Amino acid sequence: MAKSVEEFKKEREKLNEIVLSGDNIDIKRFFGIDTAVCRDGALDAGTKELLGLVASVVLRCDDCVTYHTI
């Protein structure tokens, strides 16, 4: 069953809290890298987001498509 955007956002927030509550340095570093990669650089942030969406469509990951579409 398809989730609404709000349901998706709430579930993602809840799961992120669970993951980050483990106080794992590797997970925190991964989240930091993910944030840094999305900043403007050689490519602007919007282009990077579109590339993430394209990769998600190719991989047929519905949750990833939803994430990048939001």
N, C-alpha and C positions, 0 to 999 in steps of 0.2 A: 504494500500500500504506500502510495506517495505521501511524503510529509509536506506540510506547509513550510514556507520559509521561516516563519517564527518558530515552529517546532524544531526545525533543523538547527537554527541559531541557538536555541535553548539547550538542545542535546549536545551540541558542540562545546558550548561554554561549560556545561556540567562535566563532560569528559575531559576537557582541557584542565579543569580544576583538579580532577582526580589524578591525571597524569603528573601535573606539576606539584601536587601535594607530596609526592614521593621523595622530593628533594634530591633528585638524581641529577648530578652535574652534567652528564652526557645529554639528558633530555633538555635541560635548560640551555645548553650550548646549541643543540639542534634548533630550538625555538628561536634563539638569537640569530643563528645563521639564516633561518627562514625569513625573519624580519629584515635583516640586512640585505638579503638578495632582492627583496621587493622594492627597495629604494631606487630612486633615479640614479642612473650611472651611464654606462655606454648606451643603454636602452632606457627609455623612460618607463616608469612604473606601470602605466597602462599597457604598453607593449608587452612587458613581462607577464602581466595578468592574462592578456590574450594568448600568449604562448602556453601558459599554464592551462588555460581552457582548452586549447587545441590538443595538448597532451592528454588531458582528461577524457576528451571525446574519443581520441584514438584508442585509449586504454579501456574505454567503455565503463568508466567509473562514475556512476550516477552521483554519489556523494561529492566527488571531486568537481564534477560539472556544476553542481549546485553551489559549492563553495566559491568557485571562481566566477560564477554568474552573479552571485550576491556582491 
